[in-house]
Amino acid sequence: MELKHTLQLTQKPTLIMTQRLQQALKLLQVPTLELQQILKQELLQNPLLEEVDDLEESQETSSSEDEQKDLEEPEPVDDEEQLDWAEYYQESYDSSPGRPDTSAEFPERVPMTVSTLQEHLLSQLRLSTDDPELVEIGEFLIGSIDERGFLTITVEEVTGILGKTVERVEEALKLVQTFDPPGIGARDLRECLLLQLERDEMHDSLAARIVRDHFDSLKERKFAEIAKKARVPITQVQAAGDIIAKLNPKPGHVISYEEPKYVIPDLVVEKVEDKYVVFLNDRHVPRLRINPSYRDMLRGEKSKKDKTREYIIGKLNSAKWLIQTIEQRRKTMVKVMKCIVESQMEFFERGIAFLKPLTLQQVANQIGMHESTVSRVTNNKYVQTPRGVFELKFFFSSKLQTDNGEEMSAKSAKEIIAQLIDEENKADPLSDQRIADMLKDRGLKIARRTVAKYREQLRLLPARYRKRH
């Protein structure tokens, strides 16, 4: 067979992700707070864009008809499209007809200066002793404490590094362990719990004895075995276990220097009479319009094509496209949320137990959009409803079959499992198999391993750990 080189021309359709298309997809995906920052950046970069407030908008509305008569239509550089200034000069981006009241004033959040765990401990060290050697050892020990609050180095290692005696290192460690939060500077979990019990003046209590002498049995919650060895009633062991359960296994997390993350809903669903109304919660999103002052620069000879005119035409097209994209984003988000409300009407009326199975593809088919578009709309977005604030992904879940042929959401099954465990007899808790049998009696087909998976996702303990005496 002879091999040779040949040239061949073929045609095939391909999707080219232009810069504008990529930006449009990004604007659709970002939450409201991030969109606010993006639009503020666009206001700085594009001189033809300006933000309009409510007062200006009301004044312009009354005089819009007279001003629109004076507008001219300059010709773009490529002569392919006429610029309709009458359309874009007075139009501004209005995010929603159901916009909430913007007259409400909110106090500005002032950034707080929060110290780290090490800084918090060092400040206590300097107030606790004026011994230079103890301060030196204490600073080294504090630098060796991890974010959980545990000491990550042994006394012997500290002795070898600093050249201090074991007695002085132990003295410095005991000093650090008296600092706030309780349990700080422990070398393991057992010592951490004992330090907290000692701080609560429970060093000689049954709880402290259990942690000291029966820690392995405590981790397995073998209360009967502990009661037999300690020669005390099992009810007292149970009460001591409750005390130990309230202690903090990671005391370092009490001093957190991470800024809290606030959830601000992107959409709002309110019940007005017998209907649910959906609108955007974008009162702080800049409302954009085309700056009218640049129209004078485009007047004159249409054939004139200098660099200034070309620059203004380019920025004008960019501003027009941005305003249209934001408006399209608003319509798409409201359309998707309205579809979710219609599909999950029983949830809004009766609660989580009546949440229906729903997929992104089902919503996409109902509103005539692609599944990826719905995914971008629901990504990292939150909605405020009469039943609380939920992530949009919350309304989508897999389905479970029932005996009568109907479908039930996996979230509804989890809610039923949590309710059964909450109402169970604590002296005889329900096993996963018994829960599966009870769900089967209710017509829900679910396996024991699925019950176990849902229980773990709900962070509920197995039956043997939930037993009370």
C-alpha positions in Angstrom: 0.0 0.0 0.0 1.4 3.3 -1.0 1.5 6.2 1.5 1.4 9.8 0.3 0.6 13.2 1.6 -2.6 14.9 0.5 -4.5 18.1 1.2 -8.2 18.1 1.8 -10.7 20.8 2.7 -13.6 20.0 5.0 -16.3 22.1 6.6 -17.8 21.5 10.0 -19.8 23.7 12.5 -17.9 24.6 15.7 -18.8 26.8 18.6 -16.3 29.7 19.1 -16.4 31.1 22.6 -15.9 34.8 21.9 -14.8 37.2 24.7 -18.3 38.6 24.9 -19.9 35.2 25.1 -17.5 34.2 27.9 -18.3 37.4 29.8 -22.1 36.8 29.3 -21.7 33.3 30.8 -19.7 34.7 33.7 -22.3 37.4 34.5 -25.0 34.7 34.4 -23.1 32.5 36.9 -21.9 35.1 39.5 -24.0 35.9 42.5 -25.4 39.4 43.1 -22.6 40.6 45.4 -20.0 39.7 42.8 -22.1 41.2 40.0 -22.2 44.5 41.9 -18.4 44.6 42.0 -18.1 43.7 38.3 -20.5 46.5 37.3 -18.7 49.0 39.4 -15.5 48.0 37.6 -17.2 48.5 34.3 -18.3 52.0 35.3 -14.7 52.9 35.9 -13.4 51.5 32.6 -16.2 52.6 30.2 -16.8 56.4 30.2 -20.1 56.0 28.3 -21.6 54.1 31.2 -23.0 55.9 34.2 -25.1 54.9 37.3 -28.5 56.4 37.6 -30.2 56.9 41.0 -33.9 57.0 41.7 -34.2 60.8 41.7 -32.5 61.2 38.4 -34.7 58.5 36.9 -37.9 60.1 38.0 -36.8 63.5 36.6 -35.7 62.0 33.3 -39.0 60.1 32.9 -41.0 63.3 33.0 -38.9 64.9 30.2 -37.9 61.9 28.2 -40.3 62.6 25.3 -39.0 66.0 24.6 -35.4 65.1 24.8 -35.8 62.0 22.6 -36.9 64.3 19.7 -33.5 66.0 19.7 -31.5 62.8 19.5 -29.7 62.0 16.3 -28.5 58.7 15.0 -24.8 58.7 14.3 -23.3 56.1 11.9 -20.9 53.5 13.3 -17.4 53.0 11.9 -18.3 49.9 9.9 -21.5 51.5 8.5 -23.3 48.2 9.2 -25.5 49.2 12.0 -27.2 52.5 12.9 -26.9 53.6 16.5 -30.3 54.3 18.0 -29.5 57.0 20.6 -33.2 57.5 21.2 -33.3 53.9 22.4 -30.3 53.9 24.6 -29.9 57.5 25.8 -32.8 57.6 28.2 -33.1 53.9 28.9 -31.5 52.6 32.1 -31.2 49.2 33.6 -34.1 48.5 35.9 -33.6 45.2 37.5 -37.1 44.3 38.5 -40.6 45.7 38.5 -41.0 44.3 42.0 -37.8 46.0 43.3 -37.8 46.3 47.1 -37.9 49.7 48.8 -34.4 51.3 48.4 -35.0 54.0 50.9 -34.0 51.8 53.8 -30.6 52.7 55.2 -28.1 50.2 56.6 -25.2 51.0 58.8 -21.8 50.5 57.1 -19.9 47.4 58.2 -16.6 48.5 59.8 -13.9 45.9 59.4 -12.9 44.5 62.8 -9.3 43.8 63.8 -9.3 40.1 64.9 -6.2 38.6 66.5 -5.0 35.2 65.6 -4.8 32.3 68.1 -1.0 32.8 68.5 -1.5 36.6 69.1 -4.2 35.9 71.6 -2.0 33.5 73.6 1.1 35.7 73.4 -0.8 38.7 74.9 -1.8 36.4 77.8 1.7 35.2 78.2 3.2 38.7 78.6 0.6 39.5 81.2 1.1 36.3 83.2 4.9 36.4 83.9 7.9 38.7 83.8 10.4 35.8 83.9 12.4 36.2 80.6 13.2 32.5 80.4 9.6 31.5 80.8 8.5 34.0 78.2 11.1 32.7 75.8 10.0 29.1 76.3 6.3 30.1 76.2 6.7 31.9 72.9 8.3 28.8 71.4 5.5 26.6 72.7 2.8 28.9 71.4 4.4 28.9 68.0 4.2 25.1 68.0 0.4 25.1 68.7 -1.7 24.2 65.6 -5.0 25.7 64.6 -6.9 23.1 66.7 -5.1 24.2 69.8 -2.9 21.1 70.3 0.9 21.2 70.9 2.7 19.6 68.0 6.1 19.1 69.7 7.2 17.1 72.7 8.8 18.5 75.8 12.0 16.6 75.1 12.3 18.2 71.6 11.8 21.7 73.1 14.5 20.9 75.6 16.9 19.9 72.9 16.2 22.9 70.7 16.3 25.6 73.3 18.8 24.0 75.7 16.5 24.4 78.7 15.8 21.9 81.5 12.8 19.7 81.4 11.5 21.2 84.6 11.5 24.7 83.1 9.8 23.6 79.9 7.1 21.7 81.9 6.6 24.9 84.0 6.1 27.0 80.9 3.8 24.4 79.4 1.6 24.4 82.5 1.4 28.2 82.3 0.3 28.1 78.7 -2.3 25.5 79.5 -4.0 27.9 81.9 -4.7 30.4 79.2 -8.0 31.0 77.4 -9.6 29.1 75.7 -9.7 26.1 78.1 -7.9 23.0 76.8 -5.2 24.9 74.8 -1.7 23.5 74.7 -2.8 19.9 75.2 -0.7 17.1 73.6 -3.6 14.8 72.9 -7.4 14.7 73.1 -7.4 13.1 76.6 -5.3 15.8 78.1 -7.4 18.4 76.3 -10.6 17.1 77.9 -8.9 16.8 81.3 -7.7 20.4 81.1 -11.3 21.6 80.5 -12.7 19.6 83.3 -10.0 20.9 85.6 -10.9 24.5 84.6 -14.5 23.7 85.6 -13.3 22.4 89.0 -14.3 18.9 88.1 -10.8 17.3 88.4 -12.0 14.6 90.8 -15.4 14.1 89.2 -16.6 10.8 87.6 -16.3 12.5 84.2 -12.6 13.1 84.8 -12.1 9.5 86.1 -13.7 8.2 82.9 -11.5 10.3 80.7 -8.4 9.3 82.7 -9.0 5.6 83.2 -11.5 4.5 80.6 -10.9 6.7 77.6 -10.8 3.9 75.0 -14.2 2.5 76.2 -15.6 6.1 76.2 -14.7 6.6 72.6 -16.8 3.4 71.8 -19.5 4.6 74.2 -19.4 1.3 76.1 -21.1 2.7 79.1 -22.1 -0.7 80.6 -18.4 -1.8 80.6 -17.3 1.5 82.2 -20.0 1.2 84.9 -18.9 -2.3 85.7 -15.2 -1.3 86.0 -15.9 1.9 87.9 -18.5 0.2 90.1 -21.1 3.0 89.6 -24.6 2.9 88.2 -24.8 3.1 84.4 -27.1 6.2 84.7 -24.3 8.1 86.4 -21.9 7.0 83.6 -24.4 8.2 81.0 -24.7 11.6 82.8 -20.9 11.9 82.9 -20.8 11.1 79.2 -23.2 14.0 78.6 -20.9 16.4 80.4 -17.9 15.2 78.4 -19.8 15.5 75.2 -20.2 19.3 75.8 -16.5 19.8 76.0 -14.6 21.2 73.0 -12.3 18.7 71.3 -10.7 21.5 69.2 -10.4 24.6 71.5 -8.2 26.5 69.0 -11.2 26.9 66.7 -12.8 29.2 69.3 -10.3 31.9 68.3 -11.1 32.2 64.6 -9.4 34.9 62.5 -11.4 34.1 59.4 -13.9 36.7 58.4 -17.5 35.3 58.6 -19.2 34.7 55.2 -22.6 36.3 54.9 -25.3 34.8 52.7 -27.3 37.5 50.9 -30.2 36.0 48.8 -30.1 36.7 45.1 -33.8 36.1 44.7 -36.8 36.6 46.8 -40.1 34.6 46.8 -43.0 36.2 48.6 -46.6 35.0 48.9 -49.0 37.7 47.8 -52.6 36.7 48.6 -52.7 33.2 47.0 -49.8 33.5 44.6 -46.0 33.4 45.0 -44.2 36.3 43.5 -40.6 36.1 42.4 -38.2 39.1 42.1 -34.5 39.8 42.2 -32.9 41.1 45.4 -30.6 43.5 43.6 -31.2 46.8 45.3 -27.5 47.4 45.6 -26.7 46.5 42.0 -25.8 49.7 40.0 -28.5 50.7 37.5 -26.8 51.6 34.2 -27.5 53.9 31.3 -25.6 55.5 28.4 -24.0 58.8 29.3 -25.8 61.4 27.1 -22.9 63.9 27.1 -21.1 61.9 24.5 -23.8 62.3 21.9 -22.4 65.7 20.9 -19.1 64.1 20.0 -20.8 61.9 17.4 -22.7 64.8 15.7 -21.4 66.3 12.5 -20.3 64.6 9.3 -21.2 61.0 9.3 -18.3 60.3 7.0 -15.8 61.6 9.5 -13.8 58.7 10.9 -11.3 59.9 13.4 -9.8 57.9 16.4 -12.0 59.7 18.9 -15.2 58.8 17.1 -14.1 55.2 16.7 -13.2 54.9 20.4 -16.7 56.3 21.4 -18.5 54.0 19.0 -16.6 51.0 20.4 -17.4 51.9 24.0 -21.0 52.6 23.0 -21.4 49.1 21.6 -19.8 47.6 24.7 -22.1 49.6 26.9 -25.2 48.6 24.9 -24.2 44.9 25.0 -23.6 45.0 28.8 -27.0 46.6 29.5 -28.7 44.0 27.3 -26.8 41.1 29.0 -27.7 42.3 32.5 -31.3 42.5 31.5 -31.2 39.1 29.9 -29.6 37.7 33.1 -32.4 39.2 35.2 -35.1 37.6 33.0 -33.4 34.2 33.0 -33.0 34.1 36.8 -36.6 35.0 37.4 -37.8 32.5 34.7 -35.8 29.7 36.3 -37.0 30.5 39.8 -40.6 30.8 38.7 -40.3 27.3 37.2 -38.8 26.0 40.5 -41.7 27.5 42.5 -44.3 25.9 40.2 -42.6 22.5 40.4 -42.1 22.6 44.2 -45.4 24.2 45.1 -46.1 21.6 47.8 -42.8 22.5 49.5 -43.7 26.1 49.7 -47.1 25.3 51.1 -46.4 22.3 53.4 -42.6 22.0 54.1 -39.5 20.0 53.3 -41.2 16.6 53.6 -43.2 17.4 50.5 -40.2 18.3 48.3 -40.5 16.6 44.9 -37.6 15.1 42.9 -36.4 17.7 40.3 -33.5 17.8 37.9 -31.8 20.6 35.9 -32.9 18.9 32.7 -36.6 19.1 33.7 -36.4 22.8 34.4 -34.4 23.4 31.2 -37.1 21.6 29.1 -39.9 23.6 30.8 -38.4 27.0 30.1 -36.9 26.1 26.7 -33.2 26.6 27.7 -30.1 24.4 27.8 -29.3 22.5 31.0 -25.9 24.2 31.3 -27.7 27.6 31.4 -29.9 26.4 34.3 -26.9 25.1 36.0 -25.1 28.4 35.8 -28.2 30.2 37.1 -28.5 28.0 40.2 -24.8 27.9 40.9 -23.9 29.7 44.2 -27.2 31.5 44.3 -29.6 31.8 47.2 -33.3 32.5 47.5 -35.3 33.9 50.4 -38.6 32.2 50.8 -41.3 32.2 53.5 -39.7 29.0 54.8 -36.2 30.4 55.0 -33.1 31.0 52.9 -32.1 28.2 50.7 -29.4 27.6 48.0 -31.1 27.1 44.6 -29.4 23.7 44.3 -31.4 22.6 47.4 -34.5 22.3 45.2 -32.9 19.7 43.0 -32.6 16.1 44.2 -32.8 12.5 43.1 -35.9 10.5 43.2 -37.1 7.4 45.1 -39.9 5.1 44.0 -43.0 4.4 46.1 -45.4 1.4 46.0 -48.1 3.4 44.3 -45.8 4.4 41.5 -45.3 8.0 42.6 -41.8 9.5 43.1 -40.4 11.1 46.3 -37.4 13.4 46.7 -34.3 12.1 48.5 -34.4 15.2 50.7 -38.0 14.3 51.8 -36.7 10.8 52.7 -34.0 12.3 54.8 -36.5 14.5 56.6 -38.6 11.5 57.4 -35.5 9.6 58.7 -34.5 12.5 60.9 -38.1 12.7 62.3 -38.2 9.0 63.0 -34.9 9.2 64.9 -35.9 12.3 66.8 -39.1 10.6 68.0 -37.6 7.1 68.7 -37.5 5.5 72.1 -34.0 6.4 73.4 -33.8 3.3 75.4 -34.4 1.2 72.3 -33.2 3.3 69.3 -34.1 2.4 65.8 -31.6 0.5 63.7 -31.1 1.2 60.0 -33.0 -1.9 59.1 -35.9 -1.0 61.3 -36.0 2.4 59.7 -36.0 0.9 56.2 -38.9 -1.4 57.2 -40.9 1.5 58.6 -40.3 3.5 55.4 -41.4 0.4 53.4 -44.6 0.4 55.5 -45.2 3.9 54.3 -44.8 2.9 50.7 -41.2 4.0 50.2 -38.8 1.5 48.7 -35.4 2.1 50.2 -32.6 -0.2 51.2 -30.9 -0.4 54.6 -27.5 0.8 53.1 -29.4 3.8 51.7 -30.8 4.6 55.1 -27.3 4.4 56.6 -26.0 6.7 53.9 -28.7 9.3 54.5 -28.2 9.0 58.3 -24.5 9.7 57.9 -25.2 12.7 55.7 -27.5 14.0 58.4 -24.7 13.5 60.9 -26.7 11.1 63.1 -25.0 8.4 65.1 -25.8 4.7 64.7 -28.4 3.1 67.0 -25.9 1.6 69.5 -24.4 5.1 70.0 -27.8 6.7 70.5 -28.9 4.4 73.2 -29.8 6.0 76.5 -30.0 4.2 79.9 
